[in-house]
Amino acid sequence: QRKDGPQSHLSKEGTPTMGGVLIVAAVAASTLLWMRLDVRYTWLLLFVSATLTAVGFWDDWLKLVRKDPKGAPSRAKFAVQIATALVVVGLLAVDPPSGEHQTALLVPYMPNVWLELGALYYVLAVLLLVGSSNAVNLTDGLDGLAAGTTIFCAIAYGVFAYMSGHAKFSAYLLLPHVPGAGEITVFLGALIGACLGFLWYNSYPAQVFMGDTSSLFLGGVIGTVALCVKQELLLPIVGGVFVVETLSVILQMGSYKLRGGKRIFRMAPIHHHFELGGVAEPKVTVRFWIVSIVLMMAALASLKIR
């Protein structure tokens, strides 16, 4: 249910939610069937999937069954996200994906340019994973928006994961070689397929919502993949829609508190701003998809430009 959106969304009350369970189940089953179980990325992605799905399910269950509009306490959800991120970052620190540039960020579009951050890298890595999880959650406010946008992110990262896992391709494209990263492509392929199947029922007018059960999971695994293939700075590009959605909420809250209740947008996240401006919900969703496609192509273009 979406009681925190525009008045036009009140007609959606009663639409089944927690449909994201189907996405997670499909991805998990495909992962166990088709991914190599002796590759650590298989279990790392399953761990992130399990923890973030669990906290999202808890939140949705409280809202749906217990009729608690607030759901799970924000601090508890955030604590689980932080703990999950710390485990992921810690495991990657013990055994770095590429064996080099452990605490550095690869600059997109530039050949072999790394930003060495030292210990600060680990802080940013945790923030990236937690931020990506919450960003997709904020984007899940229109029918088909979060699932569709995630698909384009997954396509881009699927290509990078495959290229990084192949010694010859990674050398030719000047990418860090990440042994075993090809298995991440299998996971992302399953994710894309699951999201496509979900979109069949989640596209406007939605017959089911994914809820926090899946939105937290989707963002979390995309952030985890970015860390695994050493393409952290690519995430703000390919996930530009998620970034803008998050920034709109931050700016709206900041303006409201610092400017005596004055708002920048009609409503945040920004997709509601366009809705209240008279743009139909399906058109907002499709336009955001188009932006995501352009950003995906821009991210993939970095392979050749570099």
C-alpha angles and dihedrals in degrees: 000000000000110000093148095066134077120309089257088069093062088085087067092064109123095033109136114257135189087064087139087083086077092054093050093045092051093048094046093049093048091047094054092045101045110020122084108257092207092065114091094218089067092061095036091057092044090051092052090045093052099046098044093042089051095053091044091049090050091053094048092045092054091050096044105035104023091038090228106152091199094055119192117002110271092228092054092050091047091048091055091048092050092047091050091049092048091053092049095046091044093053092047090049092054092051110019115214097234100023092237139060087034095167099029135095121227111229111227120236092019125096114245096336111150130181108216110212104168115201090350088073092072092053091050091046091056091047091049094054095044092043094051091050093053093041093061089045090056091047092056095090103103131054109275096354102114096038094047095046092047090055092062092048090050092050092054095046090044090060092047092048093052093047092046092051093054113078096209096042093047091049092049094047093042092240125145108263110239111186111220094018090120087076089062087063088060090053092048091047089056090047092052092049093048092049091049091052091047091049089061087072101023098055116104119325089031119217091190138016125220095221125192087304089082107015094066090046095050094053093043096054093046089053091047092052090051089056094044096053094039094242099123096139090052091067097074087052103046090033094045093130090057090048093052092046091053094045091051090057093046093048092046093051092044093050092047093052100038100038100047099261098322116143132210096203131038086240136344140265090056096242088071089051090061092044092055088047089065102265111135116245096243090051092051090051095048092046091052088049090053091052089049091052091051091049091048090053091047090053092049090047088062088072092068099031090058 
